[in-house]
Amino acid sequence: MNRRDALLGVLALLVLWQLLAWALRQPILPPPGQVLLVFFQQLPGELGRHILVSAGRVVASVALAVALAVPAGLGLGQIKALDRVFAPLIYVVYPIPKIVFLPVIFVLFHAGEFSRIVLITLFLFFQVLVLVRDAAA
């Protein structure tokens, strides 16, 4: 996709959004201009802080997932006996939507910053593990 197609797609989305806002005339769907105005008003304040906190969580989670999954994936990819032991566990846990672990994570780590990082790390861990294991094999 080139820039022109992306720009046309965004423009079409904004036009459709504006038309729907005019048609509904409800507070549930404000027009895009109003939303953008509020967005940029809130960005230097509370919204900006929330964005930075979320970005910090993502960076910490990616670093933790890579730090744990890359060595494990390399080990599983290079040591066949180790892969035979852990492959069934990976095949069982990998397809499970990781959001189902949320209650367990909240019970173990409470509903704080660390539990959020653990959940995001869990989402990423198996993706990286399988990719590195298959590449190393």
Secondary structure in CASP SS format (residue, H / E / C, confidence):
PFRMAT SS
TARGET T0000
AUTHOR 0000-0000-0000
METHOD secondary structure of the structure
MODEL  1
M C 1.00
N C 1.00
R H 1.00
R H 1.00
D H 1.00
A H 1.00
L H 1.00
L H 1.00
G H 1.00
V H 1.00
L H 1.00
A H 1.00
L H 1.00
L H 1.00
V H 1.00
L H 1.00
W H 1.00
Q H 1.00
L H 1.00
L H 1.00
A H 1.00
W H 1.00
A H 1.00
L H 1.00
R C 1.00
Q C 1.00
P C 1.00
I C 1.00
L C 1.00
P C 1.00
P C 1.00
P H 1.00
G H 1.00
Q H 1.00
V H 1.00
L H 1.00
L H 1.00
V H 1.00
F H 1.00
F H 1.00
Q H 1.00
Q H 1.00
L C 1.00
P C 1.00
G C 1.00
E H 1.00
L H 1.00
G H 1.00
R H 1.00
H H 1.00
I H 1.00
L H 1.00
V H 1.00
S H 1.00
A H 1.00
G H 1.00
R H 1.00
V H 1.00
V H 1.00
A H 1.00
S H 1.00
V H 1.00
A H 1.00
L H 1.00
A H 1.00
V H 1.00
A H 1.00
L H 1.00
A H 1.00
V H 1.00
P H 1.00
A H 1.00
G H 1.00
L H 1.00
G H 1.00
L H 1.00
G H 1.00
Q H 1.00
I C 1.00
K H 1.00
A H 1.00
L H 1.00
D H 1.00
R H 1.00
V H 1.00
F H 1.00
A H 1.00
P H 1.00
L H 1.00
I H 1.00
Y H 1.00
V H 1.00
V H 1.00
Y C 1.00
P C 1.00
I C 1.00
P C 1.00
K H 1.00
I H 1.00
V H 1.00
F H 1.00
L H 1.00
P H 1.00
V H 1.00
I H 1.00
F H 1.00
V H 1.00
L H 1.00
F H 1.00
H C 1.00
A C 1.00
G C 1.00
E H 1.00
F H 1.00
S H 1.00
R H 1.00
I H 1.00
V H 1.00
L H 1.00
I H 1.00
T H 1.00
L H 1.00
F H 1.00
L H 1.00
F H 1.00
F H 1.00
Q H 1.00
V H 1.00
L H 1.00
V H 1.00
L H 1.00
V H 1.00
R H 1.00
D H 1.00
A H 1.00
A H 1.00
A C 1.00
END
